[in-house]
Amino acid sequence: SLQDDKGDVRYDAYLTPKLNAFARLSVRNVNIFDPPAIPGISGGNSNSVVTIYDQQVASGATYAPTNNTLLDARIAFTWMNGEKTPPFMGQPSMLTEVGIPNAPTDPRVVGPLNTQAVNNFSNFGRQTTSPNMQNPYVIDPKVNYTWLRGTHSLKFGYEYQFITVADDDFHPKDGNDVYSGTFSKPLATLTTTP
């Protein structure tokens, strides 16, 4: 399922014949549920619950001091929260319930079944890349000065972008088990080399 809500509010101000300004607020809220291929606590290997919330505030002004010059200044602030979590997050871990030691206990990480990869089958359990989140914050100021000189248009400007990101993206948090097919061979067919 997909729920994608977004909206913008903008205000334009014409202060004088030489000066105008604007301000804008944009908001977007996205909720996605990508169901696992196998239902229930053994299912997974899907993005499952994805949430994205972002906001941007932008403002700027344009000033024309003469007929052949223009000064344009703008700034934008952007906040974003993006994360995905597996289904049944925070429920008891199957690893702990069957007595496997040293399994994570943090409720932000614990889920029913970690990733299980069995040769020739679709993976089950949660995705190895889930849960994760990336939350960037960006400040982007810029200024431009344009000068019309005869048949030439000269433009000078500066833009700076500050980016900081809160990131939780190490994987797998709960481990993963990979079975390549030899785990179920009868003992008589296994060969060992001395």
Sine and cosine of phi, psi and omega as CSV:
sin_phi,cos_phi,sin_psi,cos_psi,sin_omega,cos_omega
0.00,0.00,0.45,-0.89,-0.04,-1.00
-0.69,-0.73,0.80,-0.60,0.14,-0.99
-0.83,-0.56,0.88,-0.47,-0.08,-1.00
-0.76,-0.65,0.98,-0.19,0.00,-1.00
-0.95,-0.32,0.72,-0.70,0.04,-1.00
-0.52,-0.85,0.42,-0.91,0.00,-1.00
-0.34,-0.94,0.41,-0.91,0.01,-1.00
-0.71,-0.70,0.57,-0.82,0.16,-0.99
-0.78,-0.63,0.75,-0.66,-0.01,-1.00
-0.72,-0.69,0.62,-0.78,0.05,-1.00
-0.80,-0.60,0.82,-0.57,0.05,-1.00
-0.94,-0.35,0.71,-0.71,0.00,-1.00
-0.82,-0.57,0.84,-0.54,0.10,-0.99
-0.98,-0.21,1.00,-0.06,-0.16,-0.99
-0.98,0.21,-0.70,0.72,0.07,-1.00
-0.58,-0.82,0.14,-0.99,0.07,-1.00
-0.87,0.49,-0.36,0.93,-0.02,-1.00
-0.97,-0.23,-0.19,0.98,-0.11,-0.99
-0.73,-0.69,0.80,-0.59,0.16,-0.99
-0.66,-0.75,0.34,-0.94,-0.08,-1.00
-0.56,-0.83,0.25,-0.97,0.07,-1.00
-0.53,-0.85,0.33,-0.94,0.14,-0.99
-0.59,-0.81,0.61,-0.79,-0.04,-1.00
-0.63,-0.78,0.65,-0.76,0.12,-0.99
-0.85,-0.52,0.80,-0.60,0.04,-1.00
-0.83,-0.55,0.67,-0.74,0.00,-1.00
-0.70,-0.72,0.66,-0.75,0.07,-1.00
-0.65,-0.76,0.71,-0.70,0.02,-1.00
-0.76,-0.65,0.89,-0.45,-0.06,-1.00
-0.86,-0.50,0.76,-0.65,0.12,-0.99
-0.80,-0.60,0.84,-0.54,-0.03,-1.00
-0.83,-0.56,0.72,-0.70,0.18,-0.98
-0.88,-0.47,0.92,-0.40,0.03,-1.00
-0.96,-0.28,0.99,-0.15,-0.15,-0.99
-0.92,0.39,0.52,-0.85,0.05,-1.00
-0.92,0.39,0.45,-0.89,0.00,-1.00
-0.92,0.39,-0.55,0.83,0.03,-1.00
-0.95,-0.31,0.87,-0.50,-0.03,-1.00
-0.95,0.32,0.35,-0.94,0.06,-1.00
1.00,-0.02,-0.12,-0.99,-0.12,-0.99
-0.95,0.32,-0.28,0.96,0.06,-1.00
-1.00,0.07,-0.18,0.98,-0.05,-1.00
-0.97,0.26,0.02,-1.00,0.03,-1.00
0.52,-0.85,-0.57,-0.82,-0.07,-1.00
0.80,0.60,0.63,0.78,0.10,-1.00
-0.66,-0.75,0.25,-0.97,0.04,-1.00
-0.91,0.40,-0.39,0.92,0.06,-1.00
0.86,0.50,-0.93,-0.36,-0.11,-0.99
-0.98,-0.18,0.92,-0.38,0.00,-1.00
-0.90,-0.44,0.80,-0.60,0.05,-1.00
-0.81,-0.59,0.70,-0.71,0.03,-1.00
-0.71,-0.70,0.80,-0.61,0.06,-1.00
-0.72,-0.69,0.87,-0.49,0.05,-1.00
-0.71,-0.70,0.49,-0.87,0.02,-1.00
-0.71,-0.71,0.54,-0.84,0.12,-0.99
-0.63,-0.78,0.71,-0.70,0.12,-0.99
-0.89,-0.45,0.81,-0.58,0.00,-1.00
-0.74,-0.67,0.56,-0.83,0.01,-1.00
-0.53,-0.85,0.45,-0.89,0.02,-1.00
-0.25,-0.97,0.23,-0.97,0.02,-1.00
-0.59,-0.81,0.54,-0.84,0.07,-1.00
-0.82,-0.57,0.77,-0.63,-0.03,-1.00
-0.78,-0.63,0.78,-0.63,0.02,-1.00
-0.92,-0.38,1.00,-0.01,-0.05,-1.00
-0.91,0.41,-0.53,0.85,0.06,-1.00
-0.71,-0.70,0.04,-1.00,0.00,-1.00
-0.94,0.34,-0.32,0.95,-0.04,-1.00
-0.87,-0.49,0.29,0.96,0.08,-1.00
-0.72,-0.69,0.49,-0.87,-0.02,-1.00
-0.55,-0.84,0.74,-0.67,0.06,-1.00
-0.90,-0.43,0.81,-0.59,-0.05,-1.00
-0.80,-0.60,0.83,-0.56,0.02,-1.00
-0.78,-0.63,0.67,-0.74,-0.01,-1.00
-0.58,-0.81,0.40,-0.91,0.12,-0.99
-0.53,-0.85,0.59,-0.81,0.03,-1.00
-0.69,-0.73,0.61,-0.79,0.09,-1.00
-0.85,-0.52,0.77,-0.63,-0.03,-1.00
-0.79,-0.62,0.77,-0.63,0.09,-1.00
-0.87,-0.50,0.65,-0.76,0.02,-1.00
-0.60,-0.80,0.69,-0.73,0.14,-0.99
-0.86,-0.51,0.89,-0.46,0.00,-1.00
-0.75,-0.66,0.77,-0.64,0.01,-1.00
-0.44,-0.90,0.36,-0.93,0.16,-0.99
-0.71,-0.70,0.59,-0.81,0.00,-1.00
-0.72,-0.70,0.54,-0.84,0.03,-1.00
-0.97,0.26,0.29,-0.96,0.07,-1.00
-0.92,0.39,0.43,-0.90,0.05,-1.00
0.90,0.44,0.44,0.90,0.02,-1.00
-0.87,0.49,0.67,-0.74,0.05,-1.00
1.00,0.00,-0.15,0.99,0.07,-1.00
-0.98,0.21,0.27,-0.96,-0.02,-1.00
-0.85,0.53,0.58,-0.82,0.00,-1.00
-0.98,0.18,0.70,-0.72,0.08,-1.00
-0.90,0.44,-0.53,0.85,0.00,-1.00
-0.88,0.48,-0.71,0.71,0.02,-1.00
-0.92,0.40,-0.65,0.76,-0.05,-1.00
-0.92,0.40,-0.44,0.90,0.05,-1.00
-0.99,-0.13,0.11,0.99,0.14,-0.99
1.00,0.00,0.28,0.96,0.05,-1.00
-0.98,0.22,0.84,-0.55,-0.09,-1.00
-0.97,0.24,0.32,-0.95,0.13,-0.99
0.90,0.43,0.39,0.92,0.08,-1.00
-0.97,0.26,0.56,-0.83,0.01,-1.00
-0.85,0.52,0.54,-0.84,0.02,-1.00
-0.87,-0.50,-0.09,1.00,0.00,-1.00
-0.91,0.41,0.83,-0.55,-0.05,-1.00
-0.89,0.46,-0.29,0.96,0.06,-1.00
-0.97,0.24,-0.22,0.98,-0.08,-1.00
-0.89,-0.45,-0.57,0.82,-0.15,-0.99
-0.93,0.36,0.69,-0.72,0.10,-1.00
-0.51,-0.86,0.12,-0.99,-0.12,-0.99
-0.86,0.52,-0.79,0.62,-0.11,-0.99
-0.69,-0.72,0.79,-0.62,0.07,-1.00
-0.96,0.28,0.05,-1.00,-0.09,-1.00
-0.91,0.41,0.75,-0.66,0.05,-1.00
-0.84,-0.54,0.88,-0.47,0.01,-1.00
-0.91,-0.42,0.94,-0.35,0.00,-1.00
-0.93,-0.37,0.79,-0.62,-0.04,-1.00
-0.78,0.63,0.74,-0.67,0.03,-1.00
0.96,0.29,0.20,0.98,0.05,-1.00
-0.79,-0.61,0.39,-0.92,0.15,-0.99
-0.92,0.38,0.58,-0.81,0.04,-1.00
-0.89,0.46,0.51,-0.86,0.14,-0.99
-0.74,-0.67,0.09,-1.00,-0.21,-0.98
0.99,0.14,-0.09,-1.00,-0.05,-1.00
-0.98,0.22,0.31,-0.95,0.10,-0.99
-0.91,0.41,0.56,-0.83,0.04,-1.00
-0.91,0.41,-0.40,0.92,-0.04,-1.00
-1.00,-0.06,0.29,0.96,-0.05,-1.00
-0.79,-0.61,0.68,-0.73,0.05,1.00
-0.99,0.13,0.39,-0.92,0.15,-0.99
-0.42,-0.91,0.26,-0.97,0.04,-1.00
-0.42,-0.91,0.53,-0.85,0.14,-0.99
-0.69,-0.72,0.85,-0.53,-0.04,-1.00
-0.81,-0.59,1.00,0.02,0.01,-1.00
-0.99,0.15,0.47,-0.88,0.12,-0.99
-0.76,-0.65,0.80,-0.60,-0.11,-0.99
-0.78,-0.63,0.70,-0.71,0.17,-0.99
-0.87,-0.49,0.78,-0.63,-0.10,-1.00
-0.71,-0.70,1.00,0.05,0.10,-1.00
-1.00,-0.01,0.53,-0.85,0.09,-1.00
-0.45,-0.89,0.45,-0.89,0.02,-1.00
-0.63,-0.78,0.65,-0.76,0.03,-1.00
-0.73,-0.69,0.63,-0.78,0.09,-1.00
-0.83,-0.55,0.83,-0.55,-0.01,-1.00
-0.91,-0.42,0.70,-0.72,-0.04,-1.00
-0.73,-0.68,0.87,-0.49,0.07,-1.00
-1.00,-0.02,0.87,-0.48,-0.06,-1.00
-0.78,-0.63,0.98,-0.19,-0.03,-1.00
0.91,0.42,-0.83,-0.56,0.03,-1.00
-1.00,-0.04,0.11,0.99,-0.05,-1.00
-0.97,-0.26,0.52,-0.85,0.13,-0.99
-0.86,-0.52,0.92,-0.38,-0.01,-1.00
-0.97,-0.24,0.72,-0.70,-0.04,-1.00
-0.74,-0.67,0.75,-0.66,0.03,-1.00
-0.81,-0.59,0.61,-0.79,-0.02,-1.00
-0.27,-0.96,0.16,-0.99,0.03,-1.00
-0.55,-0.83,0.67,-0.74,0.09,-1.00
-0.68,-0.73,0.67,-0.74,0.02,-1.00
-0.79,-0.61,0.63,-0.77,0.04,-1.00
-0.77,-0.64,0.87,-0.50,0.06,-1.00
-0.97,-0.23,0.82,-0.58,-0.02,-1.00
-0.77,-0.64,0.77,-0.63,0.16,-0.99
-0.74,-0.67,0.62,-0.79,-0.09,-1.00
-0.74,-0.67,0.81,-0.59,0.22,-0.97
-1.00,0.07,0.84,-0.54,-0.18,-0.98
-0.72,-0.69,0.78,-0.62,0.11,-0.99
-0.80,-0.60,1.00,0.00,-0.20,-0.98
-0.66,-0.76,0.52,0.85,0.09,-1.00
-1.00,-0.08,0.59,-0.81,-0.10,-1.00
-0.55,-0.84,0.39,-0.92,-0.17,0.99
-0.99,0.16,0.66,-0.75,-0.03,-1.00
-0.96,0.28,-0.55,0.84,-0.10,-1.00
-0.92,-0.39,0.26,0.97,-0.01,-1.00
0.98,0.22,0.22,-0.98,0.12,-0.99
-0.55,-0.83,0.54,-0.84,-0.01,-1.00
-0.92,-0.39,0.74,-0.67,-0.02,-1.00
-0.84,-0.54,0.81,-0.58,0.00,-1.00
-0.89,-0.46,0.85,-0.53,-0.09,-1.00
-0.98,-0.18,0.10,1.00,0.10,-0.99
0.91,-0.42,-0.39,0.92,-0.05,-1.00
-0.99,0.13,-0.16,0.99,-0.04,-1.00
-0.93,0.36,-0.34,0.94,-0.06,-1.00
-0.94,-0.33,0.16,0.99,0.03,-1.00
-0.95,0.30,0.63,-0.77,0.07,-1.00
-0.88,0.48,0.49,-0.87,-0.05,-1.00
-0.86,0.50,-0.55,0.84,-0.05,-1.00
-0.90,0.43,-0.41,0.91,-0.04,-1.00
-1.00,-0.07,-0.16,0.99,0.04,-1.00
-0.97,0.25,0.67,-0.74,0.02,-1.00
-0.91,-0.42,0.60,-0.80,0.06,-1.00
-0.83,-0.56,0.55,-0.83,0.04,-1.00
-0.95,-0.30,0.82,-0.57,-0.03,-1.00
-0.92,0.39,0.00,0.00,0.00,0.00
